[in-house]
Amino acid sequence: MYRSSTMSRRFGRALLLVGLFELALAGGFVLLSGTMPDARAGMLITAGILGATGLVLLVIGAIVLRRAAATDRISAMGVAGTGQIMGLRQTGVLINGQPQVEMDLLVTVMGRSPYRAKVKEIVPLIMLNRLQGTLPVRADPARPQAVIVQWDQPNVALSNPGTGSGPAFATSASASVPIR
């Protein structure tokens, strides 16, 4: 199942693994520098560069994983609502061939008047067709601007945008059927 944090979790783990690998290489160069007195300076410089790069990657990986955990928390405990797409733009960022888009959403949640929020999301190519109409979202109750798209839920339509009244229903002569 794809969530807003899926790519971030994978990317964060990869950064941590590469950072640890770089630190291990740095340790190996430090050990080798003791056995090769003629190349000691070069080995220590290389170890320093690898070690610094490894530490930076570990810090960035930890930040990315922390943000993914915050996104998972909002997904699990955030206030359910809808986000009507008011604007959409490409950021030019691709991660594993998947584009990042910036969405300007009109967010409607119960107990609050509709408000605008900007959301940047990495959208799998197979889900690009979902970028129209109204998306299911969850908002952080403490920070309403922190909104995530619920990709595992179907798109919805509002019966009266901006009222917070929930999904629209198409009426036919025979029955009411939710629009999906």
N, C-alpha and C positions, 0 to 999 in steps of 0.2 A: 504494500500500500504506500502510495506517495504522499508525503506530508510536506509542509513548507520547510521543515528542518532536515529533510532527507539528504539533500546535497551538502548542506553545512556540516552535518555529522560525518559524512564520508570524507569531505575535504579536511575537516579538523583532525580526524584520525590519521589521514595520510600525512598531514603536516607533523603530527606527533611522531609518527614512525620515522619519517625522513630526518627529523630533528635528532631523535635518539641514534639513528644510524650515523649522522654526522658527528655527534659527540663520541661515539665508539671509534670512528675513524680518527678523530683528534687524539683520543687516548692511545691508539695504536701508533700514531706518528710521534707522540711524546716518548713512548717506550722505545721505538726504533731510533730516536735521536740519541739515546744513551749508547747504542751499539755502533753507531756510525759517527765518530767524532768529526770527520771532515764535512759531513752534511748536516751537522747538528743545527746550525742556524736556520737553514732552509726548512728542515723538518719542524722546528719549533714555530717558525712563521706559518707554515702550512697548518700545523695543529691549532694555532691561534685563530686562523681564518675559519677553519672547519668548526672549531668550538664555538666561536661567536655566531656563525651562521646557524649552528644547531640550537643554540640558546634562543636566538630570534625566532626560529621556526617553532620551538616548543611554546614560546609565549604566544605567538600568533595562533597556533593550534588550540591552546587553552582558551583564548578569547573566543575563537570561532565555536568551540564546543560549548562554552558558557552561553553564548547567544542562541545556539541550537536548543539548549536545555530551557532557556527562557521561552523560546517559541513553542516547545513541547508543553510547557506549563500553561501558556495562554490557550493552546489547542485543547488541553484537558479541562481547564478551569475558567476559561474566559467566558464572557457574555456572548451568547449566540445572537447573530443578527444577519443583516444582508449588506452588501456593498455594491451599489449601482456604479458601473464604470462610467465616469464622466470624461476621462481622458486616458490615453495610453501612449507610451513612447518607449522605444528601444533604448537601452542604455549603452549598447555596443559591447557588453560583456557576454562572453560565452564560457560556460563551464561544462566541460565534456560535451561540447557541441550543443548544449541547451542554452537558450537565450535568457538573459535577465531583462525583465520589463519593469517599468515604473508605471503604476496605475494610480490615477487620481480617482478615489472612491467617495461616493456619498454614502456614509455608513449610517444605518438605522438599527438601533438596538432598543429593546424595551426600557422604558423609564428615562429616556434621554431624547432630546430633540436631534434630528439628523445633523450630522457634521461631516466635514470633508477630512480625508486622511490620505496621505501618500504612502503607497506600499511598493517596495521593490521585492520582486519575487523571481526566482529561477523557475522557468516554466518548461517542463518537458515538451518536446516537439509534438508528441501525441496529444497534449492537452491545450495546444494553442487555440483550437476551435472553441474552447471554453471562455476565451477572453472577449465576451460580448454579453450585453445585458446585465444581469444581476448575479453576483456570486455569493455563496454562503461564506460568512466570515465569523471570526471570534475576536472580541476586543478585550484588552486587559482592563478590568474595572478600575485599577489604580492609575493607569496611564492610557486613557481612551485612544490616543493617537497610535498606540501599539496595536496594530490590527494584522491578523493573519488570515489568509484564504484557506478555507477548508476544501482542499482539492478532492478529498474522498467523498464529498457530498455533491449531489446534483445541483446545477444552476437553478435558481428560483426566479420567479417574477413577482413583483409587488402589485397588490391590488390598487393601492393608492400610494405612490412613492412619497416618502417623507412622513408618513403617518405612523410607521412602526406597527402596522396592522398585520404583518406576516405575509405568507404566500398568497398569491392570487389564485382564483379558481375560475376555470373556464366553464361557463354554463351552457349547456345544450338543452334541448327540449326534454331530454330524458333524465340527465343526471349531472351532478357536479363532479368534475375530475380535476385533480391538481395538475397544473402545468409543470412539466419537467423539462 
